[in-house]
Amino acid sequence: MSVVNVKSQLQPMPGGFVEPVLESGNVMHFYLLGPDGVTLKLRKAEPLRADIRPRNSATALPLLLEPDKESQGSVGMVSAFFARVPAGVRGPFELSVNLPADDATPGCRLRFQLGEASPLPSDERQPHVDSPMPSTAASAQVQARLYSAPGGAYKLSDMEANGRTAPIYRFQDIPIRHDFHPLAGDFICPVTRTKANPRVVWTVSGRQYLFCCPSCIDEFVRRAKTDPRNLKPPTEYVAR
């Protein structure tokens, strides 16, 4: 098993990227992303073993990152995990996560140097830095398959409302920003639960949904086609 030493925010791992994020209430999320740093990367919904060690301590505390069911992409697969930072852990700390091998990723141990575990004051909440759009050439075949025909809850009328195009083309000039600290009342992306971009709108089942980026629209439309019974209305995607 290889060892990868990384810092906080979006960082590389074998076969893609990871992003650990500290949120209010000392809750930590661990997001898995594909090679483009935007597309969600799925793995089995099994807890990840980790440990956390304050920077000035020689003692590491065990931590279990649980699968985030809100990030479920298909049955038994998720793209995010979460845990609560143990009580008493303050200040900068090191997080080590064991990522077992699966069909798409070799096993590795990831190490992160993270900052303050306490939540940020409201005036210090900053969105994630802009990310590049995924390669249009690499995505063209996938886009064509997903958006060329209706299915499930994704209707022909939705295709007409969306201009019979794909999100990667419609929103190619819009910078991608992931804001992991939406305020109460903000619309959130149905896929990542980050703050939605009001310019990234897509019609599904006759209703308009807001997303953080085009790749999340791909994932949501895929779910609408394959699992239409679990499609929730847009009003469900508001920060509380």
C-alpha angles and dihedrals in degrees: 000000000000124000120228118191113204139162130228124296126032109352136164126261131169107298097003144341140301130208123195112197129189112213138183115299090034090279114153124205124198112204125196118210134182129246092284092058091235110064114084116249117215129211136165115298094245124129118263118225115228142154133217126210127185110234095245096043131087092204122088121203121216116246132186119209107209123209112262104230090197088069095052110140099178135353110307095000129105138173099208141046131193143197139169116248106246117260112264096031107123134166128009116348142173120245120199119191127189109217108192119216118265136172092286105029133049115230116268143159114238123205124196133186104212131186133226114347093209118094118265120252112256093253091055097052105119128183121240117271119268116278127208120254114253117259111281092209093052092047100042096093094047091047092050093053094046101045104030095081138027123245140164109344092348102094135194087248088057090054089052092047090051092051096251090276137109127256094242089064099038095049101032093119096049115097114234115237126178111202107185094186108067115174124233109285095025117127111245132205111263090223109040099020088227121133110291123237109236089214094058100076127156131178117230124170089354094303130105118238128189121223139184096230143355094260090062089055088056091053094045094049089048090055092045089055098044102032108024095157091069095052109126126204120257091253089070090066101072124114112248 
